[in-house]
Amino acid sequence: MLEEAKQVCPTTTRRLVGEGALLVDVREPSEVAALAFDVPDIVNIPLMALEQRWSELPKDRDIVLVCENGARSLKATYFLQFHGFARVSNMEGGLLKWMGKNFPVIGQRHQAPATSTGCCGGTAVDTEVAASCCAPAVPEASAGCC
């Protein structure tokens, strides 16, 4: 049985990347071309290709998986755990929460409707994201995010 996936917030992700973690974006190339994380050395392996490409990733380095809202990257996190990766985390809330923190992106930011409520003071694109992005699955992993 697999351990529960470790969840980290965008703030923790930025710190981990600064300390040498590898950020792996599991979105499709067309999504990345439209809007991408502005992070050096980010790797794009779409979720649908991960089964064929997982061996390209280092097992001896921290890896944070990301996508648009955290759902696909959570699946990828469990997939890598199944294949023996112990140093993997999912960035909760994905690119939407990253942008809500005003962290750097390349491309056109999504504009949320004026009626959206904030996520930790940012703007959420829909109410599901707004309801879930500040309720960490693993509170100690997300401490200090907001």
BADO-307692 format. One record per atom (N, C-alpha, C): residue number from 0; residue in three letters; atom name; y, x, z. Coordinates in steps of 0.2 Angstrom, whole numbers, plus 2048, in hexadecimal, padded with zeros to 3 digits. Atoms other than C-alpha are relative to their C-alpha. Layout:
BADO-307692
+-----+------+------+-----+-----+-----+
: pos : code : site :  yy :  xx :  zz :
+-----+------+------+-----+-----+-----+
: NUM :  ALA :   CA :   Y :   X :   Z :
...
+-----+------+------+-----+-----+-----+
***
This chain:
BADO-307692
+-----+------+------+-----+-----+-----+
: pos : code : site :  yy :  xx :  zz :
+-----+------+------+-----+-----+-----+
:   0 :  MET :    N : 7FA : 804 : 800 :
:   0 :  MET :   CA : 800 : 800 : 800 :
:   0 :  MET :    C : 806 : 804 : 800 :
:   1 :  LEU :    N : 7FA : 7FC : 801 :
:   1 :  LEU :   CA : 811 : 806 : 7FB :
:   1 :  LEU :    C : 805 : 7FF : 806 :
:   2 :  GLU :    N : 7FB : 801 : 7FB :
:   2 :  GLU :   CA : 81F : 809 : 808 :
:   2 :  GLU :    C : 806 : 7FB : 7FD :
:   3 :  GLU :    N : 7FB : 804 : 803 :
:   3 :  GLU :   CA : 82E : 7FD : 806 :
:   3 :  GLU :    C : 805 : 805 : 7FD :
:   4 :  ALA :    N : 7FC : 7FC : 803 :
:   4 :  ALA :   CA : 83A : 805 : 7FA :
:   4 :  ALA :    C : 807 : 801 : 804 :
:   5 :  LYS :    N : 7FA : 7FE : 7FD :
:   5 :  LYS :   CA : 849 : 80E : 801 :
:   5 :  LYS :    C : 806 : 7FE : 7FC :
:   6 :  GLN :    N : 7FA : 802 : 803 :
:   6 :  GLN :   CA : 85A : 806 : 7FD :
:   6 :  GLN :    C : 806 : 804 : 802 :
:   7 :  VAL :    N : 7FA : 7FD : 7FF :
:   7 :  VAL :   CA : 86A : 80F : 7FC :
:   7 :  VAL :    C : 806 : 7FC : 7FD :
:   8 :  CYS :    N : 7FA : 803 : 803 :
:   8 :  CYS :   CA : 87C : 809 : 7F9 :
:   8 :  CYS :    C : 804 : 805 : 7FB :
:   9 :  PRO :    N : 7FC : 7FC : 804 :
:   9 :  PRO :   CA : 888 : 810 : 7EC :
:   9 :  PRO :    C : 803 : 806 : 804 :
:  10 :  THR :    N : 7FD : 7FB : 7FC :
:  10 :  THR :   CA : 891 : 81A : 7F9 :
:  10 :  THR :    C : 7FB : 806 : 802 :
:  11 :  THR :    N : 805 : 7FB : 7FE :
:  11 :  THR :   CA : 881 : 823 : 7FF :
:  11 :  THR :    C : 7FD : 803 : 7F9 :
:  12 :  THR :    N : 802 : 7FD : 807 :
:  12 :  THR :   CA : 87C : 825 : 7EC :
:  12 :  THR :    C : 804 : 805 : 7FE :
:  13 :  ARG :    N : 7FB : 7FA : 802 :
:  13 :  ARG :   CA : 88C : 82F : 7E9 :
:  13 :  ARG :    C : 7FF : 806 : 804 :
:  14 :  ARG :    N : 801 : 7FA : 7FB :
:  14 :  ARG :   CA : 888 : 83A : 7F8 :
:  14 :  ARG :    C : 7FA : 803 : 7FE :
:  15 :  LEU :    N : 806 : 7FD : 802 :
:  15 :  LEU :   CA : 876 : 83D : 7F3 :
:  15 :  LEU :    C : 801 : 803 : 7F9 :
:  16 :  VAL :    N : 7FF : 7FC : 806 :
:  16 :  VAL :   CA : 87B : 841 : 7E1 :
:  16 :  VAL :    C : 804 : 806 : 801 :
:  17 :  GLY :    N : 7FC : 7FA : 7FE :
:  17 :  GLY :   CA : 888 : 84D : 7E8 :
:  17 :  GLY :    C : 7FC : 805 : 803 :
:  18 :  GLU :    N : 805 : 7FB : 7FC :
:  18 :  GLU :   CA : 87A : 855 : 7F2 :
:  18 :  GLU :    C : 7FA : 802 : 7FB :
:  19 :  GLY :    N : 805 : 7FE : 805 :
:  19 :  GLY :   CA : 86F : 857 : 7E2 :
:  19 :  GLY :    C : 7FB : 7FB : 7FE :
:  20 :  ALA :    N : 805 : 806 : 802 :
:  20 :  ALA :   CA : 866 : 846 : 7E0 :
:  20 :  ALA :    C : 801 : 7FF : 7F9 :
:  21 :  LEU :    N : 800 : 802 : 807 :
:  21 :  LEU :   CA : 862 : 841 : 7CF :
:  21 :  LEU :    C : 801 : 7F8 : 7FF :
:  22 :  LEU :    N : 7FF : 807 : 801 :
:  22 :  LEU :   CA : 869 : 830 : 7C9 :
:  22 :  LEU :    C : 7FC : 7FE : 7FA :
:  23 :  VAL :    N : 804 : 802 : 805 :
:  23 :  VAL :   CA : 85D : 827 : 7BE :
:  23 :  VAL :    C : 802 : 7F8 : 7FE :
:  24 :  ASP :    N : 7FE : 806 : 802 :
:  24 :  ASP :   CA : 864 : 818 : 7B4 :
:  24 :  ASP :    C : 7FA : 7FD : 7FC :
:  25 :  VAL :    N : 806 : 803 : 803 :
:  25 :  VAL :   CA : 856 : 80C : 7AF :
:  25 :  VAL :    C : 802 : 7FA : 7FB :
:  26 :  ARG :    N : 7FE : 805 : 805 :
:  26 :  ARG :   CA : 861 : 801 : 7A4 :
:  26 :  ARG :    C : 7FE : 802 : 7F9 :
:  27 :  GLU :    N : 801 : 7FE : 807 :
:  27 :  GLU :   CA : 85F : 800 : 791 :
:  27 :  GLU :    C : 805 : 804 : 7FD :
:  28 :  PRO :    N : 7FB : 7FC : 803 :
:  28 :  PRO :   CA : 868 : 80C : 786 :
:  28 :  PRO :    C : 807 : 7FC : 7FE :
:  29 :  SER :    N : 7FA : 804 : 802 :
:  29 :  SER :   CA : 874 : 7FE : 780 :
:  29 :  SER :    C : 804 : 7FE : 806 :
:  30 :  GLU :    N : 7FC : 801 : 7FA :
:  30 :  GLU :   CA : 879 : 7FA : 791 :
:  30 :  GLU :    C : 804 : 806 : 803 :
:  31 :  VAL :    N : 7FD : 7F9 : 7FE :
:  31 :  VAL :   CA : 87C : 80C : 796 :
:  31 :  VAL :    C : 806 : 802 : 7FB :
:  32 :  ALA :    N : 7FA : 7FE : 804 :
:  32 :  ALA :   CA : 887 : 80E : 786 :
:  32 :  ALA :    C : 806 : 7FC : 801 :
:  33 :  ALA :    N : 7FB : 804 : 7FE :
:  33 :  ALA :   CA : 891 : 7FF : 78B :
:  33 :  ALA :    C : 804 : 802 : 806 :
:  34 :  LEU :    N : 7FD : 7FE : 7F9 :
:  34 :  LEU :   CA : 894 : 804 : 79D :
:  34 :  LEU :    C : 7FB : 804 : 804 :
:  35 :  ALA :    N : 805 : 7FB : 7FD :
:  35 :  ALA :   CA : 88D : 813 : 7A6 :
:  35 :  ALA :    C : 803 : 803 : 806 :
:  36 :  PHE :    N : 7FE : 7FD : 7FA :
:  36 :  PHE :   CA : 88E : 81B : 7B7 :
:  36 :  PHE :    C : 803 : 807 : 7FE :
:  37 :  ASP :    N : 7FD : 7FA : 801 :
:  37 :  ASP :   CA : 89A : 82A : 7B6 :
:  37 :  ASP :    C : 7FE : 805 : 805 :
:  38 :  VAL :    N : 803 : 7FC : 7FB :
:  38 :  VAL :   CA : 88F : 836 : 7BF :
:  38 :  VAL :    C : 7FD : 806 : 7FB :
:  39 :  PRO :    N : 803 : 7FA : 804 :
:  39 :  PRO :   CA : 88A : 848 : 7B8 :
:  39 :  PRO :    C : 7F8 : 800 : 801 :
:  40 :  ASP :    N : 807 : 7FF : 800 :
:  40 :  ASP :   CA : 878 : 84B : 7B3 :
:  40 :  ASP :    C : 7FC : 7F9 : 801 :
:  41 :  ILE :    N : 804 : 806 : 7FF :
:  41 :  ILE :   CA : 873 : 838 : 7B4 :
:  41 :  ILE :    C : 7FB : 800 : 7FA :
:  42 :  VAL :    N : 806 : 800 : 805 :
:  42 :  VAL :   CA : 862 : 835 : 7AB :
:  42 :  VAL :    C : 7FF : 7F8 : 7FE :
:  43 :  ASN :    N : 801 : 806 : 802 :
:  43 :  ASN :   CA : 85F : 825 : 7A1 :
:  43 :  ASN :    C : 7F9 : 7FF : 7FE :
:  44 :  ILE :    N : 807 : 802 : 801 :
:  44 :  ILE :   CA : 84D : 81F : 7A1 :
:  44 :  ILE :    C : 7FF : 7F8 : 801 :
:  45 :  PRO :    N : 800 : 808 : 7FF :
:  45 :  PRO :   CA : 84C : 80C : 79D :
:  45 :  PRO :    C : 7FA : 7FE : 803 :
:  46 :  LEU :    N : 806 : 802 : 7FC :
:  46 :  LEU :   CA : 840 : 803 : 7A8 :
:  46 :  LEU :    C : 7FA : 7FF : 7FC :
:  47 :  MET :    N : 806 : 801 : 805 :
:  47 :  MET :   CA : 835 : 7FE : 799 :
:  47 :  MET :    C : 7FD : 807 : 7FE :
:  48 :  ALA :    N : 803 : 7F9 : 802 :
:  48 :  ALA :   CA : 833 : 811 : 795 :
:  48 :  ALA :    C : 7FD : 804 : 806 :
:  49 :  LEU :    N : 802 : 7FC : 7FA :
:  49 :  LEU :   CA : 830 : 817 : 7A7 :
:  49 :  LEU :    C : 7F9 : 801 : 800 :
:  50 :  GLU :    N : 807 : 7FF : 7FF :
:  50 :  GLU :   CA : 81D : 814 : 7A6 :
:  50 :  GLU :    C : 7FE : 807 : 7FB :
:  51 :  GLN :    N : 801 : 7FB : 804 :
:  51 :  GLN :   CA : 81D : 821 : 798 :
:  51 :  GLN :    C : 804 : 807 : 802 :
:  52 :  ARG :    N : 7FB : 7FA : 7FF :
:  52 :  ARG :   CA : 82B : 82D : 79E :
:  52 :  ARG :    C : 800 : 802 : 808 :
:  53 :  TRP :    N : 7FF : 7FF : 7F9 :
:  53 :  TRP :   CA : 829 : 82D : 7B1 :
:  53 :  TRP :    C : 7FE : 808 : 802 :
:  54 :  SER :    N : 802 : 7F9 : 7FF :
:  54 :  SER :   CA : 821 : 83F : 7B0 :
:  54 :  SER :    C : 806 : 805 : 7FF :
:  55 :  GLU :    N : 7FA : 7FB : 802 :
:  55 :  GLU :   CA : 832 : 846 : 7AA :
:  55 :  GLU :    C : 804 : 801 : 806 :
:  56 :  LEU :    N : 7FC : 7FF : 7FA :
:  56 :  LEU :   CA : 839 : 843 : 7BC :
:  56 :  LEU :    C : 7FD : 804 : 805 :
:  57 :  PRO :    N : 803 : 7FB : 7FB :
:  57 :  PRO :   CA : 838 : 850 : 7C9 :
:  57 :  PRO :    C : 7FE : 7FC : 807 :
:  58 :  LYS :    N : 803 : 802 : 7F9 :
:  58 :  LYS :   CA : 82E : 84C : 7D9 :
:  58 :  LYS :    C : 803 : 803 : 806 :
:  59 :  ASP :    N : 7FD : 7FB : 7FA :
:  59 :  ASP :   CA : 837 : 85A : 7E3 :
:  59 :  ASP :    C : 807 : 7FF : 801 :
:  60 :  ARG :    N : 7F9 : 801 : 7FF :
:  60 :  ARG :   CA : 848 : 852 : 7E2 :
:  60 :  ARG :    C : 802 : 7F9 : 801 :
:  61 :  ASP :    N : 7FE : 807 : 7FE :
:  61 :  ASP :   CA : 851 : 842 : 7E9 :
:  61 :  ASP :    C : 802 : 7FD : 7F9 :
:  62 :  ILE :    N : 7FE : 804 : 805 :
:  62 :  ILE :   CA : 852 : 835 : 7DC :
:  62 :  ILE :    C : 802 : 7F9 : 802 :
:  63 :  VAL :    N : 7FD : 807 : 7FF :
:  63 :  VAL :   CA : 85D : 825 : 7DC :
:  63 :  VAL :    C : 7FF : 7FC : 7FA :
:  64 :  LEU :    N : 801 : 804 : 806 :
:  64 :  LEU :   CA : 858 : 818 : 7D0 :
:  64 :  LEU :    C : 806 : 7FA : 800 :
:  65 :  VAL :    N : 7FB : 805 : 801 :
:  65 :  VAL :   CA : 866 : 80C : 7C9 :
:  65 :  VAL :    C : 7FF : 7FC : 7FA :
:  66 :  CYS :    N : 800 : 805 : 805 :
:  66 :  CYS :   CA : 868 : 7FD : 7BE :
:  66 :  CYS :    C : 807 : 7FC : 800 :
:  67 :  GLU :    N : 7FA : 804 : 7FF :
:  67 :  GLU :   CA : 875 : 7EF : 7BC :
:  67 :  GLU :    C : 801 : 7FD : 807 :
:  68 :  ASN :    N : 800 : 803 : 7FA :
:  68 :  ASN :   CA : 871 : 7E6 : 7CC :
:  68 :  ASN :    C : 7FB : 802 : 805 :
:  69 :  GLY :    N : 805 : 7FE : 7FB :
:  69 :  GLY :   CA : 863 : 7EF : 7D5 :
:  69 :  GLY :    C : 7F9 : 7FE : 7FF :
:  70 :  ALA :    N : 807 : 804 : 801 :
:  70 :  ALA :   CA : 854 : 7E4 : 7CF :
:  70 :  ALA :    C : 7FC : 805 : 7FC :
:  71 :  ARG :    N : 805 : 7FC : 804 :
:  71 :  ARG :   CA : 84D : 7EF : 7C1 :
:  71 :  ARG :    C : 7FF : 807 : 803 :
:  72 :  SER :    N : 801 : 7FA : 7FC :
:  72 :  SER :   CA : 850 : 7FF : 7CB :
:  72 :  SER :    C : 7FC : 800 : 806 :
:  73 :  LEU :    N : 805 : 801 : 7FA :
:  73 :  LEU :   CA : 847 : 7F8 : 7DA :
:  73 :  LEU :    C : 7F9 : 800 : 7FD :
:  74 :  LYS :    N : 807 : 800 : 803 :
:  74 :  LYS :   CA : 838 : 7F5 : 7CE :
:  74 :  LYS :    C : 7FE : 808 : 7FF :
:  75 :  ALA :    N : 801 : 7F9 : 802 :
:  75 :  ALA :   CA : 83A : 807 : 7C8 :
:  75 :  ALA :    C : 7FE : 804 : 806 :
:  76 :  THR :    N : 801 : 7FC : 7FA :
:  76 :  THR :   CA : 83B : 80E : 7DA :
:  76 :  THR :    C : 7F9 : 7FF : 802 :
:  77 :  TYR :    N : 807 : 802 : 7FE :
:  77 :  TYR :   CA : 82A : 805 : 7DE :
:  77 :  TYR :    C : 7FB : 804 : 7FB :
:  78 :  PHE :    N : 805 : 7FD : 805 :
:  78 :  PHE :   CA : 822 : 80C : 7CE :
:  78 :  PHE :    C : 800 : 807 : 801 :
:  79 :  LEU :    N : 801 : 7F9 : 7FF :
:  79 :  LEU :   CA : 827 : 81E : 7D2 :
:  79 :  LEU :    C : 7FD : 801 : 807 :
:  80 :  GLN :    N : 804 : 7FF : 7FA :
:  80 :  GLN :   CA : 821 : 81C : 7E4 :
:  80 :  GLN :    C : 7F9 : 7FF : 7FF :
:  81 :  PHE :    N : 807 : 801 : 802 :
:  81 :  PHE :   CA : 810 : 816 : 7DD :
:  81 :  PHE :    C : 7FE : 806 : 7FD :
:  82 :  HIS :    N : 802 : 7FA : 803 :
:  82 :  HIS :   CA : 810 : 826 : 7D3 :
:  82 :  HIS :    C : 801 : 806 : 804 :
:  83 :  GLY :    N : 7FF : 7FA : 7FB :
:  83 :  GLY :   CA : 813 : 831 : 7E2 :
:  83 :  GLY :    C : 806 : 803 : 801 :
:  84 :  PHE :    N : 7FA : 7FE : 7FE :
:  84 :  PHE :   CA : 825 : 833 : 7E3 :
:  84 :  PHE :    C : 802 : 7FE : 807 :
:  85 :  ALA :    N : 7FE : 801 : 7F9 :
:  85 :  ALA :   CA : 82B : 834 : 7F5 :
:  85 :  ALA :    C : 807 : 800 : 801 :
:  86 :  ARG :    N : 7F9 : 7FF : 7FF :
:  86 :  ARG :   CA : 83D : 838 : 7F3 :
:  86 :  ARG :    C : 804 : 7FB : 7FB :
:  87 :  VAL :    N : 7FC : 805 : 804 :
:  87 :  VAL :   CA : 843 : 828 : 7E9 :
:  87 :  VAL :    C : 803 : 7FA : 804 :
:  88 :  SER :    N : 7FC : 805 : 7FD :
:  88 :  SER :   CA : 850 : 81B : 7ED :
:  88 :  SER :    C : 802 : 7FB : 7FB :
:  89 :  ASN :    N : 7FC : 805 : 805 :
:  89 :  ASN :   CA : 857 : 80B : 7E5 :
:  89 :  ASN :    C : 807 : 7FF : 802 :
:  90 :  MET :    N : 7FA : 802 : 7FE :
:  90 :  MET :   CA : 869 : 809 : 7E5 :
:  90 :  MET :    C : 801 : 7F9 : 7FF :
:  91 :  GLU :    N : 7FF : 807 : 7FF :
:  91 :  GLU :   CA : 86C : 7F8 : 7EB :
:  91 :  GLU :    C : 806 : 7FD : 7FD :
:  92 :  GLY :    N : 7FA : 803 : 803 :
:  92 :  GLY :   CA : 878 : 7ED : 7E1 :
:  92 :  GLY :    C : 801 : 803 : 7F9 :
:  93 :  GLY :    N : 800 : 7FD : 806 :
:  93 :  GLY :   CA : 877 : 7F8 : 7D2 :
:  93 :  GLY :    C : 808 : 802 : 7FE :
:  94 :  LEU :    N : 7F9 : 7FF : 803 :
:  94 :  LEU :   CA : 886 : 7FB : 7C6 :
:  94 :  LEU :    C : 805 : 7FB : 802 :
:  95 :  LEU :    N : 7FB : 805 : 7FE :
:  95 :  LEU :   CA : 88E : 7EB : 7CC :
:  95 :  LEU :    C : 803 : 802 : 807 :
:  96 :  LYS :    N : 7FD : 7FE : 7F9 :
:  96 :  LYS :   CA : 890 : 7F1 : 7DE :
:  96 :  LYS :    C : 804 : 807 : 7FF :
:  97 :  TRP :    N : 7FC : 7F9 : 801 :
:  97 :  TRP :   CA : 895 : 803 : 7D8 :
:  97 :  TRP :    C : 807 : 7FE : 7FE :
:  98 :  MET :    N : 7F9 : 802 : 803 :
:  98 :  MET :   CA : 8A3 : 7FB : 7CE :
:  98 :  MET :    C : 804 : 7FC : 805 :
:  99 :  GLY :    N : 7FD : 803 : 7FB :
:  99 :  GLY :   CA : 8A7 : 7F0 : 7DD :
:  99 :  GLY :    C : 804 : 805 : 805 :
: 100 :  LYS :    N : 7FE : 7FB : 7FB :
: 100 :  LYS :   CA : 8AA : 800 : 7E7 :
: 100 :  LYS :    C : 806 : 804 : 7FC :
: 101 :  ASN :    N : 7FB : 7FC : 805 :
: 101 :  ASN :   CA : 8B6 : 806 : 7D8 :
: 101 :  ASN :    C : 7FE : 807 : 7FF :
: 102 :  PHE :    N : 803 : 7FA : 802 :
: 102 :  PHE :   CA : 8AA : 815 : 7D5 :
: 102 :  PHE :    C : 801 : 801 : 7F9 :
: 103 :  PRO :    N : 7FF : 7FF : 807 :
: 103 :  PRO :   CA : 8AC : 81D : 7C4 :
: 103 :  PRO :    C : 7FA : 7FE : 7FB :
: 104 :  VAL :    N : 805 : 802 : 806 :
: 104 :  VAL :   CA : 8A4 : 816 : 7B4 :
: 104 :  VAL :    C : 803 : 802 : 7FA :
: 105 :  ILE :    N : 7FE : 7FE : 807 :
: 105 :  ILE :   CA : 8A5 : 81A : 7A2 :
: 105 :  ILE :    C : 7FF : 7F9 : 7FC :
: 106 :  GLY :    N : 800 : 806 : 804 :
: 106 :  GLY :   CA : 8A9 : 80B : 797 :
: 106 :  GLY :    C : 804 : 7FA : 803 :
: 107 :  GLN :    N : 7FC : 806 : 7FE :
: 107 :  GLN :   CA : 8B0 : 7F9 : 799 :
: 107 :  GLN :    C : 7FD : 7FD : 806 :
: 108 :  ARG :    N : 802 : 804 : 7FA :
: 108 :  ARG :   CA : 8AF : 7F2 : 7AB :
: 108 :  ARG :    C : 7FF : 7F9 : 7FF :
: 109 :  HIS :    N : 800 : 808 : 801 :
: 109 :  HIS :   CA : 8A9 : 7E0 : 7AC :
: 109 :  HIS :    C : 805 : 7FD : 804 :
: 110 :  GLN :    N : 7FB : 804 : 7FD :
: 110 :  GLN :   CA : 8B6 : 7D4 : 7B1 :
: 110 :  GLN :    C : 7FD : 7FA : 803 :
: 111 :  ALA :    N : 803 : 806 : 7FD :
: 111 :  ALA :   CA : 8B1 : 7C8 : 7BE :
: 111 :  ALA :    C : 805 : 7FA : 800 :
: 112 :  PRO :    N : 7FC : 806 : 7FF :
: 112 :  PRO :   CA : 8B7 : 7B6 : 7BF :
: 112 :  PRO :    C : 805 : 800 : 806 :
: 113 :  ALA :    N : 7FC : 800 : 7FB :
: 113 :  ALA :   CA : 8C6 : 7B4 : 7CA :
: 113 :  ALA :    C : 7FE : 7FD : 806 :
: 114 :  THR :    N : 803 : 804 : 7FB :
: 114 :  THR :   CA : 8BC : 7A8 : 7D5 :
: 114 :  THR :    C : 7FB : 804 : 804 :
: 115 :  SER :    N : 805 : 7FD : 7FC :
: 115 :  SER :   CA : 8AF : 7B5 : 7DA :
: 115 :  SER :    C : 802 : 803 : 806 :
: 116 :  THR :    N : 7FE : 7FD : 7FA :
: 116 :  THR :   CA : 8AE : 7BB : 7EB :
: 116 :  THR :    C : 7FE : 808 : 800 :
: 117 :  GLY :    N : 801 : 7F9 : 800 :
: 117 :  GLY :   CA : 8AE : 7CD : 7F0 :
: 117 :  GLY :    C : 7F9 : 803 : 803 :
: 118 :  CYS :    N : 806 : 7FC : 7FD :
: 118 :  CYS :   CA : 89F : 7D9 : 7F5 :
: 118 :  CYS :    C : 803 : 806 : 803 :
: 119 :  CYS :    N : 7FD : 7FA : 7FC :
: 119 :  CYS :   CA : 8A5 : 7E4 : 803 :
: 119 :  CYS :    C : 807 : 802 : 7FD :
: 120 :  GLY :    N : 7F9 : 7FF : 802 :
: 120 :  GLY :   CA : 8B7 : 7E2 : 7FC :
: 120 :  GLY :    C : 800 : 801 : 7F9 :
: 121 :  GLY :    N : 800 : 7FF : 807 :
: 121 :  GLY :   CA : 8B2 : 7E4 : 7EA :
: 121 :  GLY :    C : 7FF : 7F9 : 7FD :
: 122 :  THR :    N : 800 : 806 : 804 :
: 122 :  THR :   CA : 8B0 : 7D7 : 7DC :
: 122 :  THR :    C : 7F8 : 7FF : 7FE :
: 123 :  ALA :    N : 807 : 802 : 803 :
: 123 :  ALA :   CA : 89E : 7CF : 7D9 :
: 123 :  ALA :    C : 801 : 7FC : 7FA :
: 124 :  VAL :    N : 800 : 803 : 807 :
: 124 :  VAL :   CA : 89A : 7C9 : 7C8 :
: 124 :  VAL :    C : 7FD : 7F9 : 801 :
: 125 :  ASP :    N : 803 : 807 : 7FF :
: 125 :  ASP :   CA : 88F : 7BA : 7CF :
: 125 :  ASP :    C : 7FF : 7FF : 807 :
: 126 :  THR :    N : 801 : 801 : 7F8 :
: 126 :  THR :   CA : 88C : 7B2 : 7E0 :
: 126 :  THR :    C : 7FA : 803 : 802 :
: 127 :  GLU :    N : 806 : 7FC : 7FD :
: 127 :  GLU :   CA : 87A : 7B9 : 7E1 :
: 127 :  GLU :    C : 802 : 807 : 802 :
: 128 :  VAL :    N : 7FE : 7F9 : 7FF :
: 128 :  VAL :   CA : 881 : 7CA : 7E0 :
: 128 :  VAL :    C : 804 : 800 : 807 :
: 129 :  ALA :    N : 7FB : 800 : 7FA :
: 129 :  ALA :   CA : 88F : 7C6 : 7ED :
: 129 :  ALA :    C : 7FC : 7FE : 806 :
: 130 :  ALA :    N : 804 : 802 : 7FA :
: 130 :  ALA :   CA : 882 : 7BE : 7F9 :
: 130 :  ALA :    C : 7FC : 806 : 802 :
: 131 :  SER :    N : 805 : 7FC : 7FE :
: 131 :  SER :   CA : 876 : 7CC : 7F8 :
: 131 :  SER :    C : 803 : 808 : 801 :
: 132 :  CYS :    N : 7FE : 7F9 : 800 :
: 132 :  CYS :   CA : 880 : 7DC : 7F6 :
: 132 :  CYS :    C : 802 : 803 : 806 :
: 133 :  CYS :    N : 7FE : 7FD : 7F9 :
: 133 :  CYS :   CA : 886 : 7DE : 808 :
: 133 :  CYS :    C : 7FB : 7FE : 805 :
: 134 :  ALA :    N : 805 : 801 : 7FB :
: 134 :  ALA :   CA : 876 : 7D9 : 810 :
: 134 :  ALA :    C : 7FA : 805 : 7FE :
: 135 :  PRO :    N : 805 : 7FB : 802 :
: 135 :  PRO :   CA : 86C : 7E9 : 80F :
: 135 :  PRO :    C : 7F9 : 7FE : 802 :
: 136 :  ALA :    N : 807 : 801 : 7FE :
: 136 :  ALA :   CA : 859 : 7E8 : 80F :
: 136 :  ALA :    C : 7FE : 805 : 805 :
: 137 :  VAL :    N : 802 : 7FB : 7FB :
: 137 :  VAL :   CA : 858 : 7F8 : 819 :
: 137 :  VAL :    C : 807 : 802 : 803 :
: 138 :  PRO :    N : 7F9 : 7FF : 7FD :
: 138 :  PRO :   CA : 868 : 7F7 : 825 :
: 138 :  PRO :    C : 801 : 808 : 801 :
: 139 :  GLU :    N : 7FF : 7FA : 7FF :
: 139 :  GLU :   CA : 866 : 809 : 82A :
: 139 :  GLU :    C : 802 : 805 : 7FA :
: 140 :  ALA :    N : 7FF : 7FC : 806 :
: 140 :  ALA :   CA : 866 : 810 : 818 :
: 140 :  ALA :    C : 807 : 7FE : 7FD :
: 141 :  SER :    N : 7F9 : 802 : 803 :
: 141 :  SER :   CA : 876 : 806 : 814 :
: 141 :  SER :    C : 806 : 800 : 805 :
: 142 :  ALA :    N : 7FA : 7FF : 7FB :
: 142 :  ALA :   CA : 880 : 80A : 824 :
: 142 :  ALA :    C : 806 : 803 : 7FD :
: 143 :  GLY :    N : 7FA : 7FD : 802 :
: 143 :  GLY :   CA : 892 : 80E : 820 :
: 143 :  GLY :    C : 801 : 7FF : 7F9 :
: 144 :  CYS :    N : 7FF : 801 : 807 :
: 144 :  CYS :   CA : 891 : 807 : 80E :
: 144 :  CYS :    C : 807 : 7FC : 7FF :
: 145 :  CYS :    N : 7FA : 805 : 802 :
: 145 :  CYS :   CA : 89F : 7FA : 80F :
: 145 :  CYS :    C : 806 : 802 : 804 :
+-----+------+------+-----+-----+-----+
***
